[in-house]
Each structure stands twice: as C-alpha cells, then as structure tokens.
C-alpha cells in the first residue's frame, strides 16, 4: 500500500510504500483497550490520602461519661461522626501502575496505526522545519496542509528547539518523537502527521515483534 507524501508547503512530492507486515489491516481492539488502560493507569500518581480516626490529631480522652448526661454516647473526639474527625474508607497513597509486556505493547501500537490508516487519519510529510521560533510560521504550515483547527500530533525523529517553541502555543497540536509514540498518543488525535524518517523508524521498531 502506498501513501502520498506532502511537503510543508502543502504540495504532493511523491509516494511512500508502507510495510505490508505492519500495515496489514489487522486491528486487535482488545489489545488496544488494554494498552490505553495501562497507559492511563501509569500516569496516575496516587497521592490522595486522608487520615483515619487513629491518625487525626486530638486527645484520646472520652469527652463525657458513658451514662447519665442524656447525650449520645461518645468515645473519642476523633470519631468519623464528628466534624474534624477521621475519615472512614478514605483514599490512601497507592500505586496504580500496571505491567504490560513489550510485545503486547508494540502489537497494540501496530493495531492503533492500522485503525488510524483505516479511518484515513494518517498523513505522511516529507519533513517539517522552522527557521525561527514563531507560532505564525507554524500556523502557516498547518494552513498549507489544511490542518488548521484540527487536533493533530506531529511525529518527528529529531525535534529541534525552533519547532518545539513554535508549536508550544498551539492548543490542539502535539509534538512527539518517533521512539516515544504509544498506542494512546497515536489514537489521541484527529490526524497523525508522520515524517518519512519517523515512519521508517516506527516500522523498524515494530518489525521485530511480528512473527
């Protein structure tokens, strides 16, 4: 299968042959789901924490005697029933991270790329470079490619400082290195813009995990 190759002026400059072993149309939705759930779980810091009645600061003395006052019986001012008391079954610091084998992770990425290709959401660009860090320059390139206003992710082998600074102020545009592309980041955009060099790098990375 071939895809058109565009330059940053918005013109077609050729075609590129996709690796048939990787872009074979096979989509494992179950594996994609596992990869996304794992990715999101691993982003969680798990720092939320509340104090139980044993951890809240305060006296351990019984506020008043058990019987004879006419008031409800109370054993501690740190009771969860009292304002300022402990919390029952509140969150505690915990590790949400999940393990996901490397082979499964890469096959999930392969499935994600096939899903994007099926929906015509992959665009191959020759390269993208900006000589000065100006957002205006980046907007012009996106307009040339008719991508202005869409949620896009640009995948590049080497990210230079000028391009990073120029795109930083654009709300719906993300920039990512080819070797850090994941199933989640590949799917979390309307259009995936991949440079020729990055495409070959991704294919090389995935090829060794395919039987």
GROMACS elastic network, one bead per residue, 0.5 to 0.9 nm:
[ bonds ]
;  ai    aj funct       b0    kb
    1    16     6  0.84619   500
    1    17     6  0.59105   500
    1    18     6  0.55901   500
    1    19     6  0.78033   500
    1    20     6  0.70684   500
    1    23     6  0.80904   500
    2    15     6  0.62203   500
    2    16     6  0.54208   500
    2    18     6  0.58507   500
    3    14     6  0.86396   500
    3    15     6  0.55064   500
    3    16     6  0.54428   500
    3    17     6  0.67008   500
    3    18     6  0.73835   500
    3   122     6  0.89802   500
    3   123     6  0.79305   500
    3   124     6  0.71647   500
    4    12     6  0.66026   500
    4    13     6  0.77416   500
    4    14     6  0.59725   500
    4    16     6  0.64214   500
    4   123     6  0.78488   500
    4   124     6  0.67562   500
    4   125     6  0.84499   500
    5    11     6  0.84351   500
    5    12     6  0.57017   500
    5    13     6  0.57673   500
    5    14     6  0.51821   500
    5    15     6  0.51584   500
    5    16     6  0.65205   500
    5   123     6  0.76522   500
    5   124     6  0.51550   500
    5   125     6  0.53424   500
    5   126     6  0.61019   500
    5   195     6  0.88375   500
    5   196     6  0.79759   500
    6     9     6  0.79228   500
    6    10     6  0.60688   500
    6    11     6  0.54333   500
    6    13     6  0.56473   500
    6    14     6  0.73262   500
    6    15     6  0.86457   500
    6   123     6  0.80071   500
    6   124     6  0.63655   500
    6   126     6  0.58420   500
    6   127     6  0.85143   500
    6   145     6  0.80741   500
    7    10     6  0.55917   500
    7    11     6  0.56224   500
    7    12     6  0.65162   500
    7    13     6  0.65295   500
    7   124     6  0.87795   500
    7   125     6  0.55445   500
    7   126     6  0.51683   500
    7   127     6  0.66326   500
    7   128     6  0.76612   500
    7   145     6  0.84152   500
    8    11     6  0.74134   500
    8   125     6  0.71245   500
    8   126     6  0.75425   500
    8   127     6  0.70642   500
    8   128     6  0.60316   500
    8   129     6  0.81986   500
    8   141     6  0.56525   500
    8   142     6  0.80238   500
    8   144     6  0.68988   500
    8   145     6  0.69545   500
    9   140     6  0.86630   500
    9   141     6  0.64563   500
    9   143     6  0.89797   500
    9   144     6  0.55190   500
    9   145     6  0.71751   500
   10   141     6  0.75876   500
   10   142     6  0.85491   500
   10   143     6  0.82118   500
   10   146     6  0.78242   500
   11   144     6  0.82297   500
   11   145     6  0.81100   500
   12    15     6  0.82367   500
   12   125     6  0.89961   500
   13   126     6  0.79633   500
   15   124     6  0.89869   500
   16   124     6  0.82664   500
   16   196     6  0.79825   500
   17    20     6  0.86119   500
   18    21     6  0.87658   500
   18    22     6  0.79371   500
   18    23     6  0.66225   500
   18   199     6  0.86866   500
   18   200     6  0.89055   500
   18   203     6  0.86055   500
   19    22     6  0.55550   500
   19    23     6  0.60080   500
   19    24     6  0.82042   500
   19   200     6  0.89107   500
   19   203     6  0.70213   500
   19   207     6  0.88750   500
   20    23     6  0.50762   500
   20    24     6  0.53742   500
   20    25     6  0.89265   500
   21    24     6  0.57426   500
   21   207     6  0.75056   500
   21   210     6  0.76007   500
   22    25     6  0.82710   500
   22    26     6  0.86761   500
   22   110     6  0.63774   500
   22   111     6  0.86499   500
   22   113     6  0.87257   500
   22   114     6  0.80440   500
   22   203     6  0.69523   500
   22   206     6  0.72664   500
   22   207     6  0.69454   500
   22   210     6  0.78934   500
   23    26     6  0.76722   500
   23   110     6  0.75119   500
   23   111     6  0.85286   500
   23   113     6  0.75504   500
   23   114     6  0.57923   500
   23   117     6  0.81481   500
   24    27     6  0.87876   500
   24   114     6  0.72687   500
   25   111     6  0.79791   500
   25   114     6  0.54927   500
   25   115     6  0.76537   500
   25   117     6  0.83126   500
   25   118     6  0.73893   500
   26   110     6  0.84727   500
   26   111     6  0.63721   500
   26   114     6  0.67140   500
   26   115     6  0.83758   500
   27    30     6  0.89297   500
   27    31     6  0.87778   500
   27    32     6  0.83883   500
   27   108     6  0.83453   500
   27   110     6  0.79341   500
   27   112     6  0.71038   500
   27   113     6  0.87052   500
   27   114     6  0.63164   500
   27   115     6  0.63823   500
   28    31     6  0.54709   500
   28    32     6  0.63771   500
   28    33     6  0.88389   500
   28   107     6  0.83721   500
   28   108     6  0.70337   500
   28   110     6  0.89784   500
   28   111     6  0.57446   500
   28   112     6  0.83326   500
   29    33     6  0.61708   500
   29    34     6  0.86963   500
   29   108     6  0.82568   500
   29   111     6  0.74953   500
   29   112     6  0.84222   500
   30    33     6  0.51433   500
   30    34     6  0.63797   500
   30    35     6  0.87410   500
   30   108     6  0.87867   500
   31    34     6  0.50469   500
   31    35     6  0.61554   500
   31    36     6  0.86466   500
   31   104     6  0.72381   500
   31   105     6  0.81929   500
   31   107     6  0.78618   500
   31   108     6  0.54586   500
   31   111     6  0.81359   500
   32    35     6  0.50940   500
   32    36     6  0.62038   500
   32    37     6  0.86250   500
   32   105     6  0.85996   500
   32   107     6  0.86468   500
   32   108     6  0.50387   500
   32   109     6  0.74482   500
   32   111     6  0.69378   500
   32   112     6  0.67008   500
   32   183     6  0.68628   500
   32   184     6  0.83178   500
   33    36     6  0.52273   500
   33    37     6  0.61334   500
   33    38     6  0.85049   500
   33   108     6  0.85439   500
   34    37     6  0.52152   500
   34    38     6  0.60393   500
   34    39     6  0.85216   500
   34   100     6  0.83289   500
   34   105     6  0.89206   500
   34   108     6  0.83780   500
   35    38     6  0.51545   500
   35    39     6  0.60704   500
   35    40     6  0.86669   500
   35   100     6  0.74282   500
   35   104     6  0.80725   500
   35   105     6  0.63582   500
   35   108     6  0.64910   500
   35   109     6  0.83473   500
   35   182     6  0.85857   500
   35   183     6  0.64979   500
   35   184     6  0.72730   500
   36    39     6  0.50681   500
   36    40     6  0.61783   500
   36    41     6  0.84787   500
   36   182     6  0.89071   500
   36   183     6  0.66420   500
   36   184     6  0.53185   500
   37    40     6  0.53122   500
   37    41     6  0.60403   500
   37    42     6  0.85656   500
   37    98     6  0.88094   500
   37   184     6  0.88635   500
   38    41     6  0.50869   500
   38    42     6  0.60924   500
   38    43     6  0.87306   500
   38    97     6  0.72956   500
   38    98     6  0.56586   500
   38    99     6  0.73308   500
   38   100     6  0.70141   500
   39    42     6  0.52080   500
   39    43     6  0.64950   500
   39    97     6  0.85347   500
   39    98     6  0.82377   500
   39   182     6  0.85028   500
   39   183     6  0.84545   500
   39   184     6  0.69502   500
   40    43     6  0.51583   500
   40    44     6  0.68566   500
   40    97     6  0.88256   500
   40   184     6  0.83469   500
   41    44     6  0.54742   500
   41    45     6  0.88328   500
   41    96     6  0.56769   500
   41    97     6  0.55267   500
   41    98     6  0.67109   500
   42    45     6  0.78612   500
   42    95     6  0.87180   500
   42    96     6  0.64111   500
   42    98     6  0.64640   500
   42    99     6  0.89201   500
   43    96     6  0.84720   500
   43    97     6  0.78171   500
   44    47     6  0.85935   500
   44    95     6  0.81785   500
   44    96     6  0.64216   500
   44    97     6  0.75361   500
   45    48     6  0.84757   500
   45    93     6  0.86633   500
   45    94     6  0.81747   500
   45    95     6  0.73605   500
   45    96     6  0.75147   500
   45    97     6  0.88528   500
   46    49     6  0.84900   500
   46    91     6  0.89708   500
   46    92     6  0.79130   500
   46    93     6  0.54872   500
   46    94     6  0.52088   500
   46    95     6  0.59761   500
   46    96     6  0.65527   500
   47    91     6  0.87828   500
   47    92     6  0.73157   500
   47    94     6  0.69501   500
   47    95     6  0.87550   500
   48    90     6  0.89958   500
   48    91     6  0.59552   500
   48    92     6  0.59746   500
   48    93     6  0.57920   500
   48    94     6  0.83482   500
   49    90     6  0.71423   500
   49    91     6  0.50479   500
   49    93     6  0.55464   500
   49    94     6  0.89482   500
   50    86     6  0.79667   500
   50    87     6  0.65241   500
   50    88     6  0.89109   500
   50    89     6  0.88674   500
   50    90     6  0.57048   500
   50    91     6  0.59733   500
   50    92     6  0.63317   500
   50    93     6  0.88825   500
   51    54     6  0.75849   500
   51    55     6  0.53384   500
   51    56     6  0.58099   500
   51    85     6  0.86573   500
   51    86     6  0.56160   500
   51    87     6  0.59778   500
   51    88     6  0.85788   500
   51    90     6  0.76738   500
   51    91     6  0.88968   500
   51    92     6  0.84928   500
   52    55     6  0.52575   500
   52    56     6  0.63484   500
   52    78     6  0.86565   500
   52    80     6  0.80172   500
   52    85     6  0.79920   500
   52    87     6  0.50462   500
   52    88     6  0.64126   500
   52    89     6  0.80750   500
   52    90     6  0.77798   500
   53    56     6  0.54900   500
   53    57     6  0.86336   500
   53    76     6  0.88908   500
   53    78     6  0.53295   500
   53    79     6  0.59903   500
   53    80     6  0.65730   500
   53    85     6  0.62553   500
   53    87     6  0.66715   500
   53    88     6  0.79808   500
   54    57     6  0.83402   500
   54    78     6  0.77431   500
   54    86     6  0.73348   500
   55    58     6  0.89658   500
   55    78     6  0.88720   500
   55    86     6  0.73316   500
   56    78     6  0.65205   500
   56    84     6  0.81543   500
   56    85     6  0.66581   500
   56    86     6  0.58319   500
   56    87     6  0.89795   500
   57    78     6  0.77710   500
   57    85     6  0.87410   500
   58    61     6  0.88841   500
   58    76     6  0.88399   500
   58    77     6  0.71106   500
   58    78     6  0.66001   500
   58    85     6  0.88622   500
   59    62     6  0.83777   500
   59    76     6  0.76264   500
   59    77     6  0.71368   500
   59    78     6  0.78697   500
   60    63     6  0.87917   500
   60    75     6  0.83280   500
   60    76     6  0.60086   500
   60    77     6  0.74840   500
   60    78     6  0.79198   500
   61    64     6  0.86535   500
   61    75     6  0.76822   500
   61    76     6  0.64104   500
   61    77     6  0.79665   500
   62    65     6  0.70405   500
   62    66     6  0.85157   500
   62    74     6  0.68670   500
   62    76     6  0.52904   500
   62    77     6  0.75327   500
   63    74     6  0.67874   500
   63    75     6  0.68565   500
   63    76     6  0.64262   500
   63    77     6  0.67536   500
   64    67     6  0.85971   500
   64    69     6  0.80594   500
   64    71     6  0.89794   500
   64    73     6  0.80341   500
   64    74     6  0.72583   500
   64    75     6  0.81323   500
   65    68     6  0.75063   500
   65    69     6  0.74471   500
   65    73     6  0.78377   500
   65    74     6  0.82835   500
   65    75     6  0.88256   500
   66    69     6  0.78999   500
   66    71     6  0.88537   500
   66    72     6  0.83777   500
   66    73     6  0.55301   500
   66    74     6  0.71804   500
   66    75     6  0.81003   500
   67    70     6  0.73013   500
   67    71     6  0.82206   500
   67    72     6  0.88117   500
   67    73     6  0.73450   500
   68    71     6  0.80464   500
   69    72     6  0.83313   500
   69    73     6  0.89902   500
   70    73     6  0.87479   500
   71    74     6  0.86851   500
   74    77     6  0.76910   500
   74    79     6  0.81041   500
   75    78     6  0.86842   500
   75    79     6  0.76513   500
   76    79     6  0.55946   500
   76    85     6  0.89653   500
   77    80     6  0.87057   500
   77    81     6  0.89650   500
   77    82     6  0.67581   500
   77    83     6  0.87316   500
   77    84     6  0.83106   500
   77    85     6  0.66764   500
   78    81     6  0.82545   500
   78    82     6  0.68187   500
   78    83     6  0.84473   500
   78    84     6  0.70275   500
   78    86     6  0.58037   500
   79    82     6  0.55433   500
   79    83     6  0.84609   500
   79    84     6  0.84856   500
   79    85     6  0.50972   500
   79    86     6  0.60747   500
   79    87     6  0.85389   500
   80    83     6  0.75908   500
   80    84     6  0.79666   500
   80    87     6  0.55697   500
   80    88     6  0.64719   500
   81    84     6  0.89018   500
   81    85     6  0.68531   500
   81    86     6  0.82532   500
   81    87     6  0.88804   500
   82    85     6  0.51906   500
   82    86     6  0.81753   500
   83    86     6  0.86679   500
   87    90     6  0.57069   500
   89    92     6  0.88186   500
   91    94     6  0.85359   500
   95    98     6  0.88111   500
  100   103     6  0.85280   500
  100   104     6  0.68598   500
  100   105     6  0.65019   500
  101   104     6  0.53772   500
  101   105     6  0.61666   500
  101   106     6  0.87997   500
  102   106     6  0.62061   500
  102   107     6  0.86004   500
  102   209     6  0.88452   500
  103   106     6  0.53242   500
  103   107     6  0.62048   500
  103   108     6  0.85357   500
  103   209     6  0.60056   500
  103   210     6  0.87376   500
  104   107     6  0.51371   500
  104   108     6  0.59905   500
  104   109     6  0.86099   500
  104   209     6  0.87719   500
  105   108     6  0.51727   500
  105   109     6  0.63984   500
  105   110     6  0.88208   500
  105   182     6  0.80830   500
  105   183     6  0.77123   500
  106   109     6  0.50001   500
  106   110     6  0.62644   500
  106   111     6  0.87009   500
  106   182     6  0.82473   500
  106   183     6  0.82114   500
  106   205     6  0.82750   500
  106   206     6  0.61573   500
  106   209     6  0.69744   500
  107   111     6  0.62592   500
  107   112     6  0.86176   500
  107   206     6  0.74410   500
  107   209     6  0.71393   500
  107   210     6  0.77102   500
  108   111     6  0.50431   500
  108   112     6  0.61823   500
  108   113     6  0.87096   500
  108   182     6  0.86553   500
  108   183     6  0.62363   500
  109   113     6  0.62084   500
  109   114     6  0.86090   500
  109   181     6  0.82448   500
  109   182     6  0.61546   500
  109   184     6  0.83240   500
  109   186     6  0.76894   500
  109   206     6  0.83282   500
  110   113     6  0.52234   500
  110   114     6  0.63090   500
  110   115     6  0.87033   500
  110   183     6  0.80851   500
  110   206     6  0.70987   500
  111   114     6  0.50645   500
  111   115     6  0.61663   500
  111   116     6  0.86944   500
  111   183     6  0.82667   500
  112   115     6  0.50216   500
  112   116     6  0.62716   500
  112   117     6  0.86152   500
  112   182     6  0.89264   500
  112   183     6  0.58510   500
  112   184     6  0.83346   500
  112   186     6  0.67611   500
  112   187     6  0.65712   500
  113   116     6  0.50666   500
  113   117     6  0.61156   500
  113   118     6  0.85407   500
  113   122     6  0.80947   500
  113   183     6  0.80788   500
  113   186     6  0.70870   500
  113   187     6  0.81127   500
  114   118     6  0.60329   500
  114   119     6  0.86495   500
  115   118     6  0.50678   500
  115   119     6  0.63794   500
  115   120     6  0.86884   500
  115   121     6  0.85789   500
  115   187     6  0.85739   500
  116   119     6  0.52077   500
  116   120     6  0.62092   500
  116   121     6  0.50024   500
  116   122     6  0.60406   500
  116   186     6  0.81206   500
  116   187     6  0.73087   500
  116   190     6  0.88945   500
  116   191     6  0.81506   500
  116   192     6  0.77955   500
  117   121     6  0.57352   500
  117   122     6  0.55853   500
  117   123     6  0.88852   500
  118   121     6  0.75920   500
  118   122     6  0.88816   500
  119   122     6  0.82274   500
  120   123     6  0.81114   500
  120   191     6  0.84336   500
  121   189     6  0.88205   500
  121   190     6  0.65771   500
  121   192     6  0.60531   500
  121   193     6  0.84761   500
  122   191     6  0.59412   500
  122   193     6  0.60848   500
  122   194     6  0.73903   500
  123   191     6  0.71956   500
  123   192     6  0.61371   500
  123   194     6  0.62467   500
  123   195     6  0.84754   500
  124   127     6  0.87665   500
  124   192     6  0.84501   500
  124   193     6  0.59143   500
  124   194     6  0.50176   500
  124   195     6  0.56309   500
  124   196     6  0.63775   500
  124   199     6  0.80556   500
  125   128     6  0.73487   500
  125   193     6  0.67729   500
  125   194     6  0.60555   500
  125   196     6  0.62761   500
  126   194     6  0.85301   500
  126   195     6  0.55319   500
  126   196     6  0.55107   500
  126   197     6  0.80934   500
  127   156     6  0.80267   500
  127   194     6  0.84874   500
  127   195     6  0.52939   500
  127   196     6  0.69460   500
  127   197     6  0.80327   500
  128   141     6  0.84958   500
  128   156     6  0.82342   500
  128   163     6  0.82052   500
  128   195     6  0.75423   500
  129   160     6  0.81016   500
  129   162     6  0.81320   500
  129   163     6  0.64700   500
  130   133     6  0.69833   500
  130   134     6  0.82412   500
  130   137     6  0.70681   500
  130   138     6  0.74460   500
  130   160     6  0.87571   500
  130   162     6  0.61737   500
  130   163     6  0.56521   500
  130   166     6  0.79504   500
  131   134     6  0.87870   500
  131   137     6  0.88559   500
  131   162     6  0.67153   500
  131   163     6  0.81595   500
  132   137     6  0.80078   500
  132   162     6  0.55789   500
  132   163     6  0.78643   500
  132   165     6  0.89526   500
  132   166     6  0.78395   500
  133   136     6  0.89185   500
  133   137     6  0.79347   500
  133   138     6  0.86453   500
  133   161     6  0.76686   500
  133   163     6  0.63071   500
  133   164     6  0.77695   500
  133   165     6  0.54219   500
  133   167     6  0.84455   500
  134   137     6  0.55290   500
  134   138     6  0.69176   500
  134   162     6  0.77461   500
  134   163     6  0.83912   500
  134   165     6  0.72768   500
  134   167     6  0.82136   500
  135   138     6  0.50966   500
  135   139     6  0.62166   500
  135   140     6  0.86965   500
  135   163     6  0.89176   500
  135   165     6  0.76616   500
  135   167     6  0.61141   500
  135   168     6  0.79305   500
  135   169     6  0.68570   500
  135   170     6  0.75629   500
  136   139     6  0.51210   500
  136   140     6  0.63012   500
  136   141     6  0.88879   500
  136   166     6  0.76849   500
  137   140     6  0.51908   500
  137   141     6  0.65631   500
  137   142     6  0.89325   500
  137   166     6  0.72817   500
  138   141     6  0.52489   500
  138   142     6  0.64252   500
  138   143     6  0.87311   500
  138   163     6  0.77294   500
  138   166     6  0.59244   500
  138   167     6  0.62688   500
  138   170     6  0.87700   500
  139   142     6  0.51148   500
  139   143     6  0.61499   500
  139   144     6  0.86235   500
  139   148     6  0.70691   500
  139   166     6  0.87578   500
  139   167     6  0.83723   500
  139   170     6  0.83909   500
  140   143     6  0.50615   500
  140   144     6  0.61881   500
  140   145     6  0.87348   500
  140   148     6  0.86647   500
  141   144     6  0.50396   500
  141   145     6  0.63798   500
  141   146     6  0.85912   500
  141   147     6  0.86238   500
  141   148     6  0.87654   500
  142   145     6  0.51017   500
  142   146     6  0.60155   500
  142   147     6  0.50120   500
  142   148     6  0.52062   500
  142   149     6  0.86556   500
  143   147     6  0.58982   500
  143   148     6  0.52336   500
  143   149     6  0.89897   500
  144   147     6  0.77057   500
  144   148     6  0.85604   500
  145   148     6  0.78841   500
  146   149     6  0.88588   500
  146   150     6  0.89817   500
  147   150     6  0.56626   500
  147   151     6  0.83394   500
  147   152     6  0.77683   500
  147   191     6  0.82891   500
  148   151     6  0.86471   500
  149   152     6  0.87794   500
  149   172     6  0.71470   500
  149   173     6  0.89018   500
  150   172     6  0.66314   500
  150   173     6  0.79898   500
  150   189     6  0.83918   500
  150   190     6  0.65750   500
  150   191     6  0.74589   500
  151   171     6  0.84145   500
  151   173     6  0.59260   500
  151   174     6  0.82146   500
  151   188     6  0.84866   500
  151   189     6  0.52870   500
  151   190     6  0.51922   500
  151   191     6  0.66492   500
  152   172     6  0.63919   500
  152   173     6  0.50952   500
  152   174     6  0.64022   500
  152   175     6  0.87104   500
  152   188     6  0.84710   500
  152   189     6  0.51259   500
  152   190     6  0.56628   500
  152   192     6  0.59063   500
  152   193     6  0.70971   500
  153   172     6  0.84332   500
  153   173     6  0.58315   500
  153   175     6  0.57538   500
  153   176     6  0.71615   500
  153   185     6  0.80424   500
  153   186     6  0.77172   500
  153   188     6  0.81703   500
  153   189     6  0.61163   500
  153   190     6  0.81121   500
  153   191     6  0.65616   500
  153   192     6  0.51691   500
  153   193     6  0.59850   500
  153   194     6  0.83420   500
  154   173     6  0.75665   500
  154   174     6  0.61786   500
  154   176     6  0.61794   500
  154   177     6  0.84149   500
  154   191     6  0.86249   500
  154   192     6  0.62809   500
  154   194     6  0.59874   500
  154   195     6  0.80027   500
  155   159     6  0.89791   500
  155   174     6  0.86249   500
  155   175     6  0.61698   500
  155   177     6  0.55844   500
  155   178     6  0.55613   500
  155   181     6  0.77205   500
  155   192     6  0.74762   500
  155   193     6  0.60358   500
  155   195     6  0.64853   500
  155   198     6  0.66525   500
  155   199     6  0.85380   500
  156   159     6  0.62877   500
  156   175     6  0.75856   500
  156   176     6  0.63795   500
  156   177     6  0.51461   500
  156   178     6  0.56100   500
  156   193     6  0.86204   500
  156   194     6  0.64612   500
  156   195     6  0.57575   500
  156   196     6  0.86413   500
  156   197     6  0.75422   500
  156   198     6  0.54873   500
  156   199     6  0.86963   500
  157   176     6  0.84366   500
  157   177     6  0.54376   500
  157   178     6  0.52067   500
  157   179     6  0.75397   500
  157   195     6  0.76726   500
  157   197     6  0.64426   500
  157   199     6  0.87765   500
  157   201     6  0.76925   500
  158   177     6  0.65761   500
  158   178     6  0.81727   500
  158   198     6  0.86773   500
  159   162     6  0.86079   500
  159   163     6  0.69885   500
  159   164     6  0.68202   500
  159   175     6  0.81353   500
  159   176     6  0.78666   500
  159   177     6  0.68484   500
  160   163     6  0.56800   500
  160   164     6  0.63935   500
  160   165     6  0.88823   500
  161   164     6  0.51166   500
  161   165     6  0.61653   500
  161   166     6  0.85387   500
  162   165     6  0.52924   500
  162   166     6  0.60611   500
  162   167     6  0.86747   500
  163   166     6  0.50597   500
  163   167     6  0.61677   500
  163   168     6  0.84108   500
  163   175     6  0.88750   500
  164   167     6  0.54468   500
  164   168     6  0.59732   500
  164   175     6  0.72396   500
  165   168     6  0.50986   500
  165   169     6  0.75889   500
  166   169     6  0.69101   500
  166   170     6  0.81324   500
  167   170     6  0.54637   500
  167   171     6  0.86027   500
  167   173     6  0.68128   500
  167   174     6  0.75704   500
  167   175     6  0.76655   500
  168   171     6  0.77934   500
  168   173     6  0.79495   500
  168   174     6  0.79984   500
  168   175     6  0.85847   500
  169   173     6  0.86364   500
  170   173     6  0.56404   500
  170   174     6  0.82583   500
  171   174     6  0.82076   500
  172   189     6  0.86572   500
  173   189     6  0.87253   500
  174   189     6  0.87113   500
  176   179     6  0.85347   500
  176   180     6  0.69294   500
  176   181     6  0.68258   500
  176   185     6  0.87906   500
  177   180     6  0.55150   500
  177   181     6  0.66642   500
  177   198     6  0.80762   500
  178   181     6  0.55209   500
  178   194     6  0.84067   500
  178   197     6  0.89578   500
  178   198     6  0.54429   500
  178   199     6  0.78039   500
  178   201     6  0.68863   500
  178   202     6  0.64345   500
  179   182     6  0.86845   500
  179   198     6  0.83720   500
  179   201     6  0.75605   500
  179   202     6  0.70578   500
  179   205     6  0.80896   500
  181   184     6  0.83178   500
  181   185     6  0.63117   500
  181   186     6  0.65738   500
  181   202     6  0.84530   500
  182   185     6  0.52729   500
  182   186     6  0.59961   500
  182   187     6  0.85881   500
  183   186     6  0.52197   500
  183   187     6  0.63139   500
  183   188     6  0.85907   500
  184   187     6  0.52859   500
  184   188     6  0.59267   500
  185   189     6  0.73928   500
  186   189     6  0.68517   500
  186   191     6  0.89864   500
  186   192     6  0.68716   500
  187   190     6  0.78026   500
  187   191     6  0.88174   500
  187   192     6  0.82820   500
  188   191     6  0.89350   500
  189   192     6  0.66317   500
  194   197     6  0.82549   500
  194   198     6  0.62022   500
  194   199     6  0.61892   500
  195   198     6  0.51596   500
  195   199     6  0.62133   500
  195   200     6  0.88524   500
  196   199     6  0.51831   500
  196   200     6  0.65267   500
  196   201     6  0.87646   500
  197   200     6  0.53997   500
  197   201     6  0.63511   500
  197   202     6  0.88376   500
  198   202     6  0.61287   500
  198   203     6  0.85465   500
  199   202     6  0.51534   500
  199   203     6  0.61447   500
  199   204     6  0.85545   500
  200   203     6  0.50607   500
  200   204     6  0.60718   500
  200   205     6  0.85533   500
  201   204     6  0.51244   500
  201   205     6  0.61995   500
  201   206     6  0.87704   500
  202   205     6  0.50170   500
  202   206     6  0.62320   500
  202   207     6  0.84900   500
  203   206     6  0.52284   500
  203   207     6  0.58437   500
  204   207     6  0.52706   500
  204   208     6  0.72667   500
  205   208     6  0.66038   500
  205   209     6  0.79802   500
  206   209     6  0.55712   500
  206   210     6  0.69720   500
  207   210     6  0.55364   500
  207   211     6  0.85537   500
  208   211     6  0.77499   500
